[in-house]
Amino acid sequence: FVIDSAGCVIAGHTVTTNLTVNGFSTSKILSVSTTSEAGLTAVRFSTDASGPDIRLLKSRSATVGTLGAPVRAGDVLGRIVAAGDDGVTLNAFAAAAAVTFVAEATPTVNSLPGAVLISTTNAGSTAAVERVRVTSAGKVGIGTNVPAAVLDVLGDFGITQANLASVTVTTASTAVTILDALPIAMYRSASYDA
């Protein structure tokens, strides 16, 4: 590995590779390039229940190492992006999917409400779109970024299960129970008014 004049650690190459992922530079503090297997491995050998971790840390401080500038609601705390070479744009990768961690509110002492967003890119599109959100309250939104229930699905959905004894679907005004020992498929259109 080498350390360049900017203090970047470079493994498998001699210079920081100047590539982009949907317009964002990938030339960061650590750059790993290879023509064979590429990966990052963290291994912990210990006799306890703890395992290795990856930490993505964010502060609004403009001085490295100086804390005291808290993040705010909506700040991106970290992101993991999966991208591939589209074969067209020189020195650029196209993002296929991402997992983003955001602050939901301004933190209080040792408490920061956060959400996890999962985004994917449609065929023909150049930007990943949020598909699933898990809020700090544990609510999961599919097709909505403001889930109102433990599981909130906006749009068409289906349930298929062999040997399902019953399914209860509750809307704001009614509850419908389907009893069947046979395989079932249930679909609800977003435009359906119960």
Phi and psi restraints in degrees (value plus and minus 20) as a CYANA .aco file:
   2 VAL   PHI    -152.5  -112.5
   2 VAL   PSI     138.0   178.0
   3 ILE   PHI    -136.9   -96.9
   3 ILE   PSI      99.7   139.7
   4 ASP   PHI    -102.1   -62.1
   4 ASP   PSI    -199.6  -159.6
   5 SER   PHI     -84.5   -44.5
   5 SER   PSI     -40.5    -0.5
   6 ALA   PHI    -109.9   -69.9
   6 ALA   PSI     -20.8    19.2
   7 GLY   PHI      67.4   107.4
   7 GLY   PSI      -8.2    31.8
   8 CYS   PHI    -100.0   -60.0
   8 CYS   PSI     116.2   156.2
   9 VAL   PHI    -109.7   -69.7
   9 VAL   PSI     105.4   145.4
  10 ILE   PHI    -142.2  -102.2
  10 ILE   PSI     103.5   143.5
  11 ALA   PHI    -137.0   -97.0
  11 ALA   PSI     114.8   154.8
  12 GLY   PHI      60.8   100.8
  12 GLY   PSI     -10.2    29.8
  13 HIS   PHI    -178.3  -138.3
  13 HIS   PSI     152.3   192.3
  14 THR   PHI    -129.2   -89.2
  14 THR   PSI     -36.1     3.9
  15 VAL   PHI    -154.5  -114.5
  15 VAL   PSI     135.8   175.8
  16 THR   PHI     -83.3   -43.3
  16 THR   PSI     103.1   143.1
  17 THR   PHI     -93.3   -53.3
  17 THR   PSI     101.1   141.1
  18 ASN   PHI    -109.8   -69.8
  18 ASN   PSI      64.9   104.9
  19 LEU   PHI    -138.0   -98.0
  19 LEU   PSI     143.6   183.6
  20 THR   PHI    -148.9  -108.9
  20 THR   PSI     133.7   173.7
  21 VAL   PHI    -140.6  -100.6
  21 VAL   PSI      87.2   127.2
  22 ASN   PHI      28.3    68.3
  22 ASN   PSI      24.2    64.2
  23 GLY   PHI      72.5   112.5
  23 GLY   PSI     -30.8     9.2
  24 PHE   PHI    -117.6   -77.6
  24 PHE   PSI     112.9   152.9
  25 SER   PHI     -87.3   -47.3
  25 SER   PSI     122.4   162.4
  26 THR   PHI    -122.7   -82.7
  26 THR   PSI     -17.7    22.3
  27 SER   PHI     -99.5   -59.5
  27 SER   PSI      72.8   112.8
  28 LYS   PHI    -133.1   -93.1
  28 LYS   PSI    -184.1  -144.1
  29 ILE   PHI     -86.8   -46.8
  29 ILE   PSI     -53.8   -13.8
  30 LEU   PHI    -144.0  -104.0
  30 LEU   PSI     105.5   145.5
  31 SER   PHI    -146.6  -106.6
  31 SER   PSI     102.7   142.7
  32 VAL   PHI    -137.9   -97.9
  32 VAL   PSI     101.6   141.6
  33 SER   PHI    -149.9  -109.9
  33 SER   PSI     118.0   158.0
  34 THR   PHI    -177.7  -137.7
  34 THR   PSI     140.1   180.1
  35 THR   PHI    -122.3   -82.3
  35 THR   PSI     -20.7    19.3
  36 SER   PHI    -136.9   -96.9
  36 SER   PSI    -152.7  -112.7
  37 GLU   PHI     -91.4   -51.4
  37 GLU   PSI     116.8   156.8
  38 ALA   PHI    -146.1  -106.1
  38 ALA   PSI     116.9   156.9
  39 GLY   PHI     158.9   198.9
  39 GLY   PSI     145.7   185.7
  40 LEU   PHI    -140.1  -100.1
  40 LEU   PSI     112.2   152.2
  41 THR   PHI    -143.9  -103.9
  41 THR   PSI     113.7   153.7
  42 ALA   PHI    -144.1  -104.1
  42 ALA   PSI     103.0   143.0
  43 VAL   PHI    -143.7  -103.7
  43 VAL   PSI     114.6   154.6
  44 ARG   PHI    -141.9  -101.9
  44 ARG   PSI     104.9   144.9
  45 PHE   PHI    -126.2   -86.2
  45 PHE   PSI      91.4   131.4
  46 SER   PHI    -178.8  -138.8
  46 SER   PSI     140.1   180.1
  47 THR   PHI    -113.7   -73.7
  47 THR   PSI      -5.7    34.3
  48 ASP   PHI    -130.1   -90.1
  48 ASP   PSI    -195.6  -155.6
  49 ALA   PHI    -105.0   -65.0
  49 ALA   PSI     -25.8    14.2
  50 SER   PHI     -97.5   -57.5
  50 SER   PSI     128.6   168.6
  51 GLY   PHI    -143.6  -103.6
  51 GLY   PSI     159.5   199.5
  52 PRO   PHI     -91.5   -51.5
  52 PRO   PSI     141.9   181.9
  53 ASP   PHI    -163.2  -123.2
  53 ASP   PSI     143.8   183.8
  54 ILE   PHI    -137.8   -97.8
  54 ILE   PSI     108.7   148.7
  55 ARG   PHI    -135.7   -95.7
  55 ARG   PSI     106.0   146.0
  56 LEU   PHI    -129.7   -89.7
  56 LEU   PSI      91.6   131.6
  57 LEU   PHI    -135.7   -95.7
  57 LEU   PSI     119.5   159.5
  58 LYS   PHI    -153.0  -113.0
  58 LYS   PSI     114.1   154.1
  59 SER   PHI    -154.5  -114.5
  59 SER   PSI     130.9   170.9
  60 ARG   PHI    -107.9   -67.9
  60 ARG   PSI     -15.2    24.8
  61 SER   PHI     -87.2   -47.2
  61 SER   PSI     121.0   161.0
  62 ALA   PHI    -109.8   -69.8
  62 ALA   PSI     -22.4    17.6
  63 THR   PHI    -134.7   -94.7
  63 THR   PSI     102.7   142.7
  64 VAL   PHI     -78.4   -38.4
  64 VAL   PSI     111.5   151.5
  65 GLY   PHI      65.7   105.7
  65 GLY   PSI     -26.1    13.9
  66 THR   PHI    -124.2   -84.2
  66 THR   PSI      97.2   137.2
  67 LEU   PHI    -115.8   -75.8
  67 LEU   PSI     154.6   194.6
  68 GLY   PHI      96.9   136.9
  68 GLY   PSI     -21.9    18.1
  69 ALA   PHI    -131.4   -91.4
  69 ALA   PSI      71.3   111.3
  70 PRO   PHI     -86.4   -46.4
  70 PRO   PSI     131.3   171.3
  71 VAL   PHI     -89.4   -49.4
  71 VAL   PSI     148.8   188.8
  72 ARG   PHI    -145.0  -105.0
  72 ARG   PSI     145.0   185.0
  73 ALA   PHI     -75.6   -35.6
  73 ALA   PSI     112.3   152.3
  74 GLY   PHI      73.6   113.6
  74 GLY   PSI     -32.3     7.7
  75 ASP   PHI     -85.5   -45.5
  75 ASP   PSI     117.3   157.3
  76 VAL   PHI     -99.4   -59.4
  76 VAL   PSI     101.9   141.9
  77 LEU   PHI    -109.8   -69.8
  77 LEU   PSI     -45.0    -5.0
  78 GLY   PHI    -199.8  -159.8
  78 GLY   PSI     141.9   181.9
  79 ARG   PHI    -171.4  -131.4
  79 ARG   PSI     120.0   160.0
  80 ILE   PHI    -135.9   -95.9
  80 ILE   PSI     102.7   142.7
  81 VAL   PHI    -140.1  -100.1
  81 VAL   PSI     114.8   154.8
  82 ALA   PHI    -129.6   -89.6
  82 ALA   PSI     105.2   145.2
  83 ALA   PHI    -160.7  -120.7
  83 ALA   PSI     139.9   179.9
  84 GLY   PHI    -157.6  -117.6
  84 GLY   PSI     139.4   179.4
  85 ASP   PHI     -89.7   -49.7
  85 ASP   PSI     102.4   142.4
  86 ASP   PHI    -104.8   -64.8
  86 ASP   PSI     -24.1    15.9
  87 GLY   PHI      56.5    96.5
  87 GLY   PSI     -18.0    22.0
  88 VAL   PHI    -138.4   -98.4
  88 VAL   PSI     -76.5   -36.5
  89 THR   PHI    -102.7   -62.7
  89 THR   PSI     101.0   141.0
  90 LEU   PHI     -84.9   -44.9
  90 LEU   PSI     115.4   155.4
  91 ASN   PHI      37.3    77.3
  91 ASN   PSI      13.8    53.8
  92 ALA   PHI    -161.8  -121.8
  92 ALA   PSI     127.6   167.6
  93 PHE   PHI    -134.2   -94.2
  93 PHE   PSI     130.4   170.4
  94 ALA   PHI    -121.8   -81.8
  94 ALA   PSI     107.9   147.9
  95 ALA   PHI     -93.7   -53.7
  95 ALA   PSI     111.5   151.5
  96 ALA   PHI    -120.2   -80.2
  96 ALA   PSI     -57.4   -17.4
  97 ALA   PHI    -178.8  -138.8
  97 ALA   PSI     139.9   179.9
  98 ALA   PHI    -172.0  -132.0
  98 ALA   PSI     130.8   170.8
  99 VAL   PHI    -137.8   -97.8
  99 VAL   PSI     102.3   142.3
 100 THR   PHI    -140.3  -100.3
 100 THR   PSI     119.4   159.4
 101 PHE   PHI    -132.1   -92.1
 101 PHE   PSI     103.5   143.5
 102 VAL   PHI    -146.4  -106.4
 102 VAL   PSI     132.5   172.5
 103 ALA   PHI    -101.0   -61.0
 103 ALA   PSI     111.3   151.3
 104 GLU   PHI    -110.0   -70.0
 104 GLU   PSI     -39.2     0.8
 105 ALA   PHI    -174.9  -134.9
 105 ALA   PSI     146.6   186.6
 106 THR   PHI     -88.2   -48.2
 106 THR   PSI     115.6   155.6
 107 PRO   PHI     -90.5   -50.5
 107 PRO   PSI     135.9   175.9
 108 THR   PHI    -131.8   -91.8
 108 THR   PSI    -194.4  -154.4
 109 VAL   PHI     -75.7   -35.7
 109 VAL   PSI      94.7   134.7
 110 ASN   PHI      36.1    76.1
 110 ASN   PSI       4.0    44.0
 111 SER   PHI    -158.3  -118.3
 111 SER   PSI     102.8   142.8
 112 LEU   PHI    -155.0  -115.0
 112 LEU   PSI      82.0   122.0
 113 PRO   PHI     -83.0   -43.0
 113 PRO   PSI     110.0   150.0
 114 GLY   PHI    -155.5  -115.5
 114 GLY   PSI     144.7   184.7
 115 ALA   PHI    -151.6  -111.6
 115 ALA   PSI     136.0   176.0
 116 VAL   PHI    -136.5   -96.5
 116 VAL   PSI     109.4   149.4
 117 LEU   PHI    -136.5   -96.5
 117 LEU   PSI     114.3   154.3
 118 ILE   PHI    -133.0   -93.0
 118 ILE   PSI     104.6   144.6
 119 SER   PHI    -142.2  -102.2
 119 SER   PSI     127.1   167.1
 120 THR   PHI    -155.2  -115.2
 120 THR   PSI     141.7   181.7
 121 THR   PHI    -129.0   -89.0
 121 THR   PSI     107.1   147.1
 122 ASN   PHI     -89.0   -49.0
 122 ASN   PSI     135.5   175.5
 123 ALA   PHI     -79.5   -39.5
 123 ALA   PSI     113.2   153.2
 124 GLY   PHI      66.2   106.2
 124 GLY   PSI     -29.2    10.8
 125 SER   PHI    -115.4   -75.4
 125 SER   PSI     139.1   179.1
 126 THR   PHI    -130.0   -90.0
 126 THR   PSI     -20.1    19.9
 127 ALA   PHI    -152.0  -112.0
 127 ALA   PSI     118.6   158.6
 128 ALA   PHI     -93.5   -53.5
 128 ALA   PSI     122.2   162.2
 129 VAL   PHI    -138.0   -98.0
 129 VAL   PSI     118.2   158.2
 130 GLU   PHI     -81.4   -41.4
 130 GLU   PSI     108.9   148.9
 131 ARG   PHI    -133.8   -93.8
 131 ARG   PSI     -56.7   -16.7
 132 VAL   PHI    -155.1  -115.1
 132 VAL   PSI     119.3   159.3
 133 ARG   PHI    -152.5  -112.5
 133 ARG   PSI     114.4   154.4
 134 VAL   PHI    -133.8   -93.8
 134 VAL   PSI      98.1   138.1
 135 THR   PHI    -105.8   -65.8
 135 THR   PSI     151.9   191.9
 136 SER   PHI     -85.2   -45.2
 136 SER   PSI     -41.9    -1.9
 137 ALA   PHI    -105.3   -65.3
 137 ALA   PSI     -19.3    20.7
 138 GLY   PHI      64.5   104.5
 138 GLY   PSI     -10.0    30.0
 139 LYS   PHI    -104.4   -64.4
 139 LYS   PSI     120.4   160.4
 140 VAL   PHI    -132.2   -92.2
 140 VAL   PSI     103.6   143.6
 141 GLY   PHI    -130.9   -90.9
 141 GLY   PSI     106.8   146.8
 142 ILE   PHI    -134.5   -94.5
 142 ILE   PSI      95.5   135.5
 143 GLY   PHI      62.8   102.8
 143 GLY   PSI     -19.2    20.8
 144 THR   PHI    -161.2  -121.2
 144 THR   PSI     121.1   161.1
 145 ASN   PHI    -119.9   -79.9
 145 ASN   PSI     -11.6    28.4
 146 VAL   PHI    -152.1  -112.1
 146 VAL   PSI      50.1    90.1
 147 PRO   PHI     -85.4   -45.4
 147 PRO   PSI     115.3   155.3
 148 ALA   PHI    -119.9   -79.9
 148 ALA   PSI     -27.1    12.9
 149 ALA   PHI    -157.1  -117.1
 149 ALA   PSI     154.1   194.1
 150 VAL   PHI     -74.8   -34.8
 150 VAL   PSI     -61.0   -21.0
 151 LEU   PHI    -150.5  -110.5
 151 LEU   PSI      96.7   136.7
 152 ASP   PHI    -143.0  -103.0
 152 ASP   PSI      94.3   134.3
 153 VAL   PHI    -131.7   -91.7
 153 VAL   PSI     102.8   142.8
 154 LEU   PHI    -126.6   -86.6
 154 LEU   PSI      96.0   136.0
 155 GLY   PHI      99.6   139.6
 155 GLY   PSI    -197.8  -157.8
 156 ASP   PHI     -88.0   -48.0
 156 ASP   PSI     124.5   164.5
 157 PHE   PHI    -165.8  -125.8
 157 PHE   PSI     141.9   181.9
 158 GLY   PHI    -158.9  -118.9
 158 GLY   PSI     130.1   170.1
 159 ILE   PHI    -146.4  -106.4
 159 ILE   PSI     102.8   142.8
 160 THR   PHI    -149.9  -109.9
 160 THR   PSI     105.5   145.5
 161 GLN   PHI    -174.0  -134.0
 161 GLN   PSI     105.9   145.9
 162 ALA   PHI     -94.8   -54.8
 162 ALA   PSI     123.4   163.4
 163 ASN   PHI      42.4    82.4
 163 ASN   PSI      15.5    55.5
 164 LEU   PHI    -107.1   -67.1
 164 LEU   PSI     103.8   143.8
 165 ALA   PHI     -97.0   -57.0
 165 ALA   PSI     -62.9   -22.9
 166 SER   PHI    -180.2  -140.2
 166 SER   PSI     135.0   175.0
 167 VAL   PHI    -154.8  -114.8
 167 VAL   PSI     112.7   152.7
 168 THR   PHI    -136.0   -96.0
 168 THR   PSI     104.5   144.5
 169 VAL   PHI    -133.8   -93.8
 169 VAL   PSI     103.5   143.5
 170 THR   PHI    -133.2   -93.2
 170 THR   PSI     106.7   146.7
 171 THR   PHI    -126.0   -86.0
 171 THR   PSI    -196.8  -156.8
 172 ALA   PHI     -81.4   -41.4
 172 ALA   PSI     -48.4    -8.4
 173 SER   PHI    -137.1   -97.1
 173 SER   PSI     -37.4     2.6
 174 THR   PHI    -163.5  -123.5
 174 THR   PSI     142.2   182.2
 175 ALA   PHI    -145.2  -105.2
 175 ALA   PSI     110.7   150.7
 176 VAL   PHI    -139.3   -99.3
 176 VAL   PSI     107.2   147.2
 177 THR   PHI    -132.3   -92.3
 177 THR   PSI     108.6   148.6
 178 ILE   PHI    -128.8   -88.8
 178 ILE   PSI      98.7   138.7
 179 LEU   PHI    -127.8   -87.8
 179 LEU   PSI     105.9   145.9
 180 ASP   PHI    -187.6  -147.6
 180 ASP   PSI     111.7   151.7
 181 ALA   PHI    -108.0   -68.0
 181 ALA   PSI     -27.7    12.3
 182 LEU   PHI    -112.2   -72.2
 182 LEU   PSI     142.7   182.7
 183 PRO   PHI     -77.9   -37.9
 183 PRO   PSI     120.9   160.9
 184 ILE   PHI    -147.0  -107.0
 184 ILE   PSI     137.4   177.4
 185 ALA   PHI    -155.7  -115.7
 185 ALA   PSI     107.6   147.6
 186 MET   PHI    -145.8  -105.8
 186 MET   PSI     111.2   151.2
 187 TYR   PHI    -150.9  -110.9
 187 TYR   PSI     121.9   161.9
 188 ARG   PHI    -151.8  -111.8
 188 ARG   PSI     105.6   145.6
 189 SER   PHI    -102.3   -62.3
 189 SER   PSI     125.0   165.0
 190 ALA   PHI     -83.3   -43.3
 190 ALA   PSI     -43.9    -3.9
 191 SER   PHI    -109.8   -69.8
 191 SER   PSI     -22.5    17.5
 192 TYR   PHI     -90.9   -50.9
 192 TYR   PSI     112.3   152.3
 193 ASP   PHI    -129.5   -89.5
 193 ASP   PSI      86.5   126.5
